[in-house]
Amino acid sequence: MNCYSRLAPTIRWSRLQHHTQQSILNERYPVRQISSTQVHFDRHDCKVLVVGGGSGGCALAAKLSNRLGKGQVIVLEPAERHYYQPMFTLIGGGMKRLEHCHKPMADVLPKKAKWMREAACEFDPDNNTVKTSGGNTIKYDMLLIATGLQLNYEKIPGLEKALSVPDGNVCSIYSPLYVEHVFDCLRKISGGNAIFTFPHCPIKCAGAPQKIAYIADHYFRKVGKRDDISITYNTALPVLFGVKHYADALWPIMKKRNITVNTCRNLIEVKHEQDIAVFEDVNKPGELYEEKYSMLHAVPPMSPPDELTRCKQLVNDDGYVDVDKFTLQHIKYKNVFAIGDSSSTPNSKTAAAAAAQSPVVFDNMMAVIEGKPLTGSYDGYASCPLVTGYHTCMLAEFDYNLTPLETFPVAQNKERYSMFIMKKDFMPLLYWKLMLPGYWNGPALMRNMLSVFKSKKHK
């Protein structure tokens, strides 16, 4: 079986000590007998099929099943656990533990929806069907694609092998399989070069690669070894951050922390036996740089799942679900919508973006079901809490035009303790208690309420 053969957005497996290797394999490759339906039929019919049980999938399944009633929504999701991935950066810095960031999938999916613990293997939008890893065929009236992105560690030669070395010096915050080892690396390194990377492709939480670099710098200073460690941030992007308003505030932080930034530099190979990372100049293909490291934090290339990208009718040339960026409706199939990271919308791929998309997708899907015109429109809102240390954070909020779309009546391009506490303690509660049950639609309402307190300077 090769469905979902790579790590997907909800991350299909973990290295928690209380799990055996067999249980990990069972979760990564779910077999037909463990479907939540217990009794199997070759064909299932539903009003709405939600493919993916991540942030957007859970939220929309809750909204839709509440409106349509019990049994009208099927959620197709093979994972046993749901991870709150925004916490991974804090786990990498030793501020949280892995067990703090996941819950059983059965606890977060809506009770009125029908969960099939299987993976989507084949999409057929012309016949309104999806085939599953359990041999089932699901017939739908409406399809919501919420598969997120898969992590392609294997696309960088040598990286997977380096990550698998016990007590090694290569790590990554993006997978629960590796995230706990990040703090091990921070504690272990005593000198030399600590290198942090950003790949040459769209990724989820684009601020995370530099967040962990800031946290590492702060940790090294706390334990008194920063003078012995040089920190380099190599990003394939031509800029430090995509929104100039925040990038202009982040550059001085990099300079003050003495973190070297190399733009347009993409990691293409890891020679872990020699502790060498090989980078290529994005603007000059073939021009390579070999850098010796004492610690390497690598961010993998990412893409929509292979099972989705094989369906050329649904995706664009880059493999993303081809939707209208405002309505999130597929440009060809009017009964198909997408939410979150696997859609072609040109916004930053964050949980906050999925939250802001959720009311738009819900309203427009219901409009199609009821034969009414689409009225919902997504403005591209995304949020990135840029953690810059163990007690500071800069809350970036912006829209499609990369214009700041800030919620609070203070300058958010400054490091603040209040934003750190909100990121560390408040946002996880909001996620579990409000977003996944379908109640949180992003901060637009709060922003409007607080706008009366904003000075002209901050509007």
Buried (B, 14 or more C-beta within 10 A) or exposed (E): EEBBBBBBBBBBBBBBEEBEEEBBEBBBBBEBEBBBBEEBEEEBBBBBBBBBBBBBBBBBBBBBBBBBEEEBBBBBBBBBBBBBBBBBBBBBBBBBEBEEBBEEBEEBBBEBBBBBBBBBBBBBBEEBBBBBBBEBBBBBBBBBBBBBBBBBBEBBEBBBBBBEEEEBBBBBBBBBBBBBBBBBBBEBBEEBBBBBBBBBBBBBBBBBBBBBBBBBBBBBBEEEBBEEBBBBBBBBBEEBBBBBBBBEBBBEBBEEBEBEBBBBBBBBBBBBEEBBBBBBBBEEEEEEEEBEBBBBBBBBBBBBBBBBBEBEEBBBEEBBBBBBBBBBBBEEBEBBBBBBBBBBBEBBBBBBBBBBBBBBBBBBBBBBBEEEEBEBEBBBBBBBBBBBBBBBBBBBBBBBEBBBBBBBBBBBBEBBEEBBEBBBEEBBEBBBEBBBBBEBBBBBEEBEEBEEEBEEEBE
